[in-house]
Amino acid sequence: GVAGAYMLGLPFALGAFLSGGLAAGSMLFLQQRSRLKEDAIIGLIFSSFFGIGLFMVSLNPTSVNIQTIILGNILAIAPEDIIQLAAIGFIS
């Protein structure tokens, strides 16, 4: 989700939110339609999404710092980011 948001120029949080919803939906779908246990489904979905994300990053030839995408950069926080974090914290 974050890699897709990066490629489309969208906020990373939006990509993470949408991919989290897709992951949850995929887990529910597999749980209802297969005999796999929950931990196996979580491992399958997590590994698949991580692999797809790495593939998407490798398609984009620009230099991207994976560590910055995964961990963030505390020095690059803008006032808009603080508002977004406050809204997410309030909702959750």
C-alpha positions, 0 to 999 in steps of 0.5 A, spaced: 500 500 500 505 504 501 509 503 495 503 504 491 501 510 494 509 512 493 508 510 485 501 514 485 504 520 489 499 519 494 500 520 502 503 514 505 498 513 510 492 513 505 496 507 501 497 503 508 489 504 510 487 502 503 492 496 503 490 494 510 483 494 509 484 489 503 488 485 507 483 484 512 478 483 507 482 478 504 483 474 510 476 474 511 475 471 504 480 466 505 478 464 512 471 463 510 472 459 503 478 455 506 480 450 511 487 454 513 488 456 520 488 464 521 495 464 523 497 461 516 492 466 512 496 472 516 502 469 514 500 468 507 497 475 506 503 479 509 508 475 505 504 476 499 503 484 500 510 485 502 513 481 496 508 485 491 510 492 495 518 490 493 516 488 486 512 495 485 518 499 488 523 495 484 519 497 478 520 505 479 527 506 477 528 512 482 532 512 488 527 510 494 530 509 501 526 503 503 528 505 510 524 512 510 518 509 507 518 503 512 520 507 519 519 514 516 523 521 517 521 525 524 525 531 521 520 531 515 513 532 519 509 537 516 503 541 520 499 537 515 502 531 518 500 532 525 493 534 523 492 527 520 495 523 525 491 527 530 485 525 526 487 518 525 488 518 533 481 521 534 478 516 530 481 510 532 
